[in-house]
Amino acid sequence: MKSLSCADLGDASCHFVAEGQTDEEILGKMKSHVTEVHPDKMTEMAKTMTEDQIMEMMKSKIKAV
């Protein structure tokens, strides 16, 4: 099992954790969460990074549980 939380991405005020078996599964869950709950943060990141770069950054922070 692997996980990625909003806290891993720098938002300690949000307790969302995406869990799954594969990086792709986790990234899909996190992308949906960020798009729905934190659209302002996604917009802010998109000013300096492409979507692929955002996904790579998120992927680099996934950890084994």
C-alpha positions as CSV (number, residue, x, y, z in Angstrom):
1,M,0.0,0.0,0.0
2,K,1.1,3.5,-0.8
3,S,-0.1,6.9,0.3
4,L,0.0,10.7,-0.4
5,S,-1.6,13.3,1.8
6,C,-2.3,17.0,1.5
7,A,0.2,17.4,4.4
8,D,2.9,15.7,2.2
9,L,2.2,18.5,-0.3
10,G,2.5,21.3,2.2
11,D,-1.1,21.7,3.4
12,A,-1.2,20.6,7.0
13,S,-4.7,22.0,7.5
14,C,-6.2,19.3,5.2
15,H,-6.3,15.8,6.5
16,F,-7.0,14.1,3.1
17,V,-5.0,11.0,2.4
18,A,-5.0,9.2,-1.0
19,E,-4.2,5.5,-0.7
20,G,-3.7,2.8,-3.2
21,Q,-1.6,0.1,-4.7
22,T,-0.2,2.0,-7.6
23,D,1.2,5.5,-8.1
24,E,-1.4,6.1,-10.9
25,E,-4.3,5.2,-8.5
26,I,-3.0,7.6,-5.8
27,L,-2.3,10.4,-8.3
28,G,-5.9,10.1,-9.7
29,K,-7.4,10.3,-6.3
30,M,-5.2,13.2,-5.3
31,K,-5.8,15.1,-8.5
32,S,-9.6,14.7,-8.0
33,H,-9.4,15.9,-4.4
34,V,-7.2,18.9,-5.2
35,T,-9.4,19.9,-8.2
36,E,-12.6,19.7,-6.1
37,V,-11.5,20.9,-2.7
38,H,-8.4,23.1,-3.4
39,P,-9.0,24.6,-6.9
40,D,-7.2,27.7,-5.9
41,K,-4.0,25.7,-5.1
42,M,-4.2,23.9,-8.4
43,T,-4.6,27.3,-10.2
44,E,-1.6,28.7,-8.3
45,M,0.6,25.7,-9.1
46,A,-0.4,25.9,-12.8
47,K,1.1,29.3,-13.0
48,T,4.6,27.9,-12.6
49,M,4.3,24.2,-13.6
50,T,2.7,22.2,-16.3
51,E,0.2,19.5,-15.4
52,D,2.9,16.9,-16.1
53,Q,5.3,18.6,-13.7
54,I,2.6,18.8,-11.0
55,M,2.0,15.1,-11.4
56,E,5.7,14.3,-11.2
57,M,6.1,16.5,-8.1
58,M,3.2,14.7,-6.4
59,K,4.6,11.3,-7.5
60,S,7.9,12.1,-5.9
61,K,6.2,12.5,-2.6
62,I,4.3,9.2,-2.6
63,K,5.4,6.9,0.2
64,A,5.0,3.2,1.1
65,V,2.8,2.6,4.1
